[in-house]
């Protein structure tokens, strides 16, 4: 029986492994993308918190300065 009668084929366990590796790489890419988005959101939140803190501190200082001016 000559070998050229049947085309070569991949074995099923090899195909399952390749499919599993591809799915894992897709999951990893998706996870990395989501982590990057979370980091960006946390950075924006941190900026907002600092702006809020500076705003509150500025309001307190302005009020203290205004009361200091009204005393004299």
C-alpha positions as a Markdown table, in Angstrom:
| # | Residue | x | y | z |
|---|---|---|---|---|
| 1 | Unk | 0.0 | 0.0 | 0.0 |
| 2 | Unk | 1.7 | 3.3 | -1.1 |
| 3 | Unk | 1.9 | 6.2 | 1.3 |
| 4 | Unk | 0.6 | 8.8 | -1.1 |
| 5 | Unk | -3.0 | 7.4 | -1.1 |
| 6 | Unk | -3.9 | 9.1 | 2.2 |
| 7 | Unk | -3.0 | 12.8 | 3.0 |
| 8 | Unk | -1.2 | 13.4 | 6.2 |
| 9 | Unk | -3.3 | 14.5 | 9.1 |
| 10 | Unk | -2.8 | 15.8 | 12.6 |
| 11 | Unk | -3.5 | 13.6 | 15.5 |
| 12 | Unk | -6.5 | 14.5 | 17.6 |
| 13 | Unk | -4.6 | 15.0 | 20.9 |
| 14 | Unk | -2.3 | 17.4 | 19.1 |
| 15 | Unk | -5.2 | 19.4 | 17.8 |
| 16 | Unk | -6.8 | 19.6 | 21.2 |
| 17 | Unk | -3.5 | 20.8 | 22.7 |
| 18 | Unk | -3.2 | 23.4 | 20.0 |
| 19 | Unk | -6.8 | 24.6 | 20.5 |
| 20 | Unk | -6.3 | 24.7 | 24.3 |
| 21 | Unk | -3.1 | 26.8 | 23.9 |
| 22 | Unk | -4.9 | 29.2 | 21.5 |
| 23 | Unk | -7.8 | 29.6 | 24.0 |
| 24 | Unk | -5.3 | 30.2 | 26.8 |
| 25 | Unk | -3.5 | 32.8 | 24.8 |
| 26 | Unk | -6.8 | 34.5 | 24.1 |
| 27 | Unk | -7.8 | 34.4 | 27.7 |
| 28 | Unk | -4.4 | 35.8 | 28.7 |
| 29 | Unk | -4.6 | 38.7 | 26.2 |
| 30 | Unk | -8.1 | 39.5 | 27.4 |
| 31 | Unk | -7.0 | 39.5 | 31.0 |
| 32 | Unk | -4.0 | 41.7 | 30.3 |
| 33 | Unk | -6.3 | 44.1 | 28.4 |
| 34 | Unk | -8.7 | 44.3 | 31.4 |
| 35 | Unk | -5.9 | 44.8 | 33.8 |
| 36 | Unk | -4.6 | 47.7 | 31.7 |
| 37 | Unk | -8.1 | 49.2 | 31.8 |
| 38 | Unk | -8.2 | 48.8 | 35.5 |
| 39 | Unk | -4.9 | 50.5 | 36.0 |
| 40 | Unk | -6.0 | 53.4 | 33.8 |
| 41 | Unk | -9.2 | 53.7 | 35.8 |
| 42 | Unk | -7.3 | 53.6 | 39.1 |
| 43 | Unk | -4.9 | 56.3 | 37.9 |
| 44 | Unk | -7.9 | 58.6 | 37.0 |
| 45 | Unk | -9.5 | 57.9 | 40.3 |
| 46 | Unk | -6.2 | 58.7 | 42.1 |
| 47 | Unk | -6.0 | 62.1 | 40.2 |
| 48 | Unk | -9.6 | 62.9 | 41.2 |
| 49 | Unk | -9.0 | 62.0 | 44.8 |
| 50 | Unk | -5.9 | 64.3 | 44.9 |
| 51 | Unk | -7.8 | 67.1 | 43.2 |
| 52 | Unk | -10.6 | 66.7 | 45.8 |
| 53 | Unk | -8.1 | 66.7 | 48.6 |
| 54 | Unk | -6.4 | 69.8 | 47.3 |
| 55 | Unk | -9.8 | 71.5 | 46.8 |
| 56 | Unk | -10.8 | 70.8 | 50.4 |
| 57 | Unk | -7.5 | 72.0 | 51.7 |
| 58 | Unk | -7.7 | 75.2 | 49.6 |
| 59 | Unk | -11.2 | 75.8 | 50.9 |
| 60 | Unk | -10.2 | 75.4 | 54.5 |
| 61 | Unk | -7.1 | 77.6 | 54.0 |
| 62 | Unk | -9.2 | 80.2 | 52.3 |
| 63 | Unk | -11.8 | 80.2 | 55.1 |
| 64 | Unk | -9.0 | 80.4 | 57.7 |
| 65 | Unk | -7.4 | 83.3 | 55.8 |
| 66 | Unk | -10.7 | 85.1 | 55.5 |
| 67 | Unk | -11.4 | 84.7 | 59.2 |
| 68 | Unk | -7.9 | 86.0 | 59.9 |
| 69 | Unk | -8.5 | 89.1 | 57.8 |
| 70 | Unk | -11.8 | 89.8 | 59.4 |
| 71 | Unk | -10.3 | 89.7 | 62.9 |
| 72 | Unk | -7.8 | 92.4 | 62.2 |
